[in-house]
Amino acid sequence: MEPFKEFILKNFKMLSIMLSFIVTIYIQHVGNITRINELTVRCNNLELRIKDQYEKIDAIKLDKTVFEATMTQLSIMQSDLREMRGDIRELLMMQK
């Protein structure tokens, strides 16, 4: 046991520096793990927000498509009405 005490007494400064270094590395490791977990949560939240934004964009695209289809149908109906008006005028003129 005596040689162990001598070793510790002779190398106390070096041992305390090594112990401090190991404790510092461990604290940094724990801090980094915590930070990684926080960043993972933030990343997941951002992915959810991005997914929500894509869903909104898809809904807007769908609304635009529906609007364009409705406008096309209205224009077809408008041309049909004009044609029917013309036919009615012709029929009325033929009756006179």
Buried (B, 14 or more C-beta within 10 A) or exposed (E): EEEEEEEEEEEEEEEEEEEEEEEEEEEEEEEEEEEEEEEEEEEEEEEEEEEEEEEEEEEEEEEEEEEEEEEEEEEEEEEEEEEEEEEEEEEEEEEE
